[in-house]
Amino acid sequence: MKRGFLIDMDGVVYRGKEVIPGAREFINTLVKKEIPFTFFTNNSQRTRRDIAIKMNRLGFEIAEKNVFTCAMATARFLKSQKPDGTAFVIGEGGLLYALHFNGYAVVDHDPDYVVVGEGRMVNMEAVECAVNMIFNGARLIATNPDPNCPTATGMRPGCGAIAAMLEIATGVKAFSVGKPSPIMLREARKELELSTAETTIIGDTMDTDILGGVQMGYRTILVLSGNTKKEDLRHFAYRPNEVFDSIADIKLDEE
């Protein structure tokens, strides 16, 4: 049977600037065997090309087509809801590019949507503008629900934290498109032209990667090289299909 993979990045193939042992070999084997896969990420900052180049420099022999971001999922969702719409954006280049690519204009007044990503460029002036736009009828979209993002020096507030500030200020709940939303997981699968039964998620986080896969009916593999320890599984009402110490322990010949 045809099979393919949706693969999380941080904690699965690298940690910070360090590649997880065996990850290059696993990914490059997928490329060599022409097994469909995509890295899918809740980071909306960078374009898929930016991410592909970063991965190439880390030794992964991938192309742009092997990357799918929550910014792409968000922009496609907005295009399906209101073609040729307008957005006020709290976010960076990857989100802006995805919106423009899907026919959206980025504006600073009277937008159809306020769209929130993550990044270092957030300031209170933009937050204040967004609050008033939402009060005036703009709909609030979050690219993902993640409360924080790992950096080289620790953590910084993520998209979910920024969206929460707008939610509290306006009383309006953000609609989130990134993992574990079925919108992103479905779009990523469709990129690979796979059926539900042919799709496997590999992730290190129970409440995004694994939860999303379980809800979609995908096969799920949890790796313990990132955020989750084996003893953490007892806290969840759902379980992955398989658990491995790292991606290097997954045997493709046994798939």
N, C-alpha and C positions, 0 to 999 in steps of 0.2 A: 504494500500500500504506500502511496505517496505520503511523505511526512515533511514537516517543516517546523521551525522554531521561532518563537518570539523571545528575545533574550534581553534581560535587564543588563545594565552596564556596571555602575558603581557597586562594588560588593560581589559582583559575579565574575567579571573579567579583569577588573582592576580595583585597587583600593588607593585612593589618592593618586599619586604618580607611579605607583608600583603595580605592575602586571601580576595577576595571580598565577602562580606556577601551573603550567599546563593549559592555560586559557588560549594562548596563541595557537598552540597545536590543535586544540579542539575547533576553533573558529576557522583556521586555515584548512582543516580537513573538510569542513562543511563547504568551503569555497571549491576545493579540489574535486569533491564528489558531486558538486552542483546540487546540494541539498538546500532548499529554500530557507532563508532565515532573514530576520531583521533585528537589529538592536532597537529596542523601543524605550524611550526615556521620557520622564516627566520634567525634564529641563527644557524650558522654552527659550533660553537665552540665545542658543546658537542654531544656525541653519544646519540642514543635514550634511551639506558640503563641509562646513566647519568641523563637524563631528567626525566625518569620514577621514578628513586629513589628520585630525588628532589621533584617530585609531591607527591610521597608516604609520604615523611616526612612532607609535607604540609597538609596531610589528604585526599588526593585523591587516591581512591582504583583502580589504573590503572596498566596495564602491559606494557611491552615494545612495544607490538603491537599497543598500543594506542598513539604512538608518530611517527610523520613523519617530517623530517627536510629537509631544502633546501640542505644540504650536501648530503643526500641520493638521492634526485632528481637529483642533479648535477652529482653524480657518475654514476647513472643509465643512464642518458643522454649520458655521455661520453662513457660508455660501448656500447651503441647502435650505436654511431657514429664511434668509433674506438676501437674495442675490444682489450684488452691486451696492451693498450697504456701507455704513460708515461706523467707525469705531474710534473712541478715545482709548489710548493704550498706556497702561503702566507696565512697562516691560522693555525688552531690548531687541537686538537685531534679528534674532531668529523668529520672533513673533511678528515683528513688523514685516519681514520678508514674506512670511507665510500668508499674512493677510493681504498684502499687495498682490501676491501670486494668484490668490483666489478672488481677485476683483474688488477688494475692499479699499476704501479710502480712509486714511488716518486723519482725523480732524481734531480741532481743539474747542469746538462748540457744537451743541445740539446733535450729538451722535445717536445712532440707533442703539449702540452697545458701549458699555465700559468693559474693556477686556484687560484682565489682570494676569501678568506673568510674574517672573521673579528677576532679580538682578540687583546690582549695586547702585542703580540710578534712581531709585525711589526717593521722593522727597515730599514733604508735607504740602507743598503747593499743588502738586499733582493729585495728592489724596483729597485735598479740599475741592479741587475742580471736579474730581470724580464724584464726590458726595453730592454736590449740587446738581450734576448731570443726572444722577440716579433719582434724586428728588424731582427732577423735571421730566422723568419718564424713560431715561435710558435703562436698558436691561443689563444686569450685572453677570458677566461670564468670567469664570476662573479657568485658566489652562490646566490646573491640577490642584488637588487638595493638600499637598505636602506642607506641613507647618514649618519645616526648616530645610536647609540645603547644606551639604558638606562642602567645606572649602579647605584650602591648604593649611589654614590656621585654626580651623574648628568648624563652627556652624554659623549660619546667618539666617534671618527670617526668610521663609519660603513664600511661595504664592499663596498657600492656604492662610498664613498669618496675615498677609496684606489684605486678602479678601475678607478675612474675619473682621478686620478693623473697619472696612467699608460696610460690612453687614451690621455691625453693632451701631455704627453712626447713622445708618439709614433705615434699619429694620427690614432690609431686603436681603433675601437669601441668594447667594451666588449659585449659578448653575456650573458645575465643574465637569470638564470634558476629559481630563487625563485619567490615567490609571487610578482606581480600579473601574472607572466608568466603562460600560459596554460599548460606548461610542468609539473610544480609542481602540479598545481591543478588537472590535469588529473591523474597523478601518485598517488596522495593522495586518489582520488576517487576510483581508481582501487584497492588500498590496501584494501578498505572496500567492494569491489565487489558490488558497487552500480551503478545504471544508473544515467544519468544526472538529470532526473526528481525526483530521490529519494534523491538527495544530497542538504543539506542546509549548508551554511557557516555562522558561527557566528564570527563577528570581531568587532574591535573598530576603524578601520582605513579605510577611504573611498578609498584612492588611492592604497591600496594593497589588503586587504581582500575583500572589497565590489566590487571594480573594477574588480578583478579577477573573482569573482563569477558571476557578470553581464556578463562579456565576455564569460564565459563558459555556461551560461544558467542555473546556479544553483539558488536555492532560497537563498536569502541573508537576514541576520538579523544583523542590526547594534545595538551595545550596547553603551551607553553613559558613561560608567564607565572608559574610557581610554582617547584616544587622541582627540575624536571628540565631539563637542557640537551640539545640535540640530540646532542652528542658522547657523552652518557651512554648512548645506546641501544645502543652496541656492547658494553656490559657485560651485556646481557640476552639470554637465549635465545629470548625471545618479543618480538613487535613489535606496536604499535598498527596499526590499519587506516590511520589518517591522522594526520598531525602538522601542527599550526598554531601560529603564534606566539602567538595568543590566541583566545579564544572569539569575538571580533569578526570574525575571518577566516572563520568557518564560515558558508557561504551556505545558508540554509534553502531557498531556491528551487531549489537544486541537489540537495537531499536526495532 
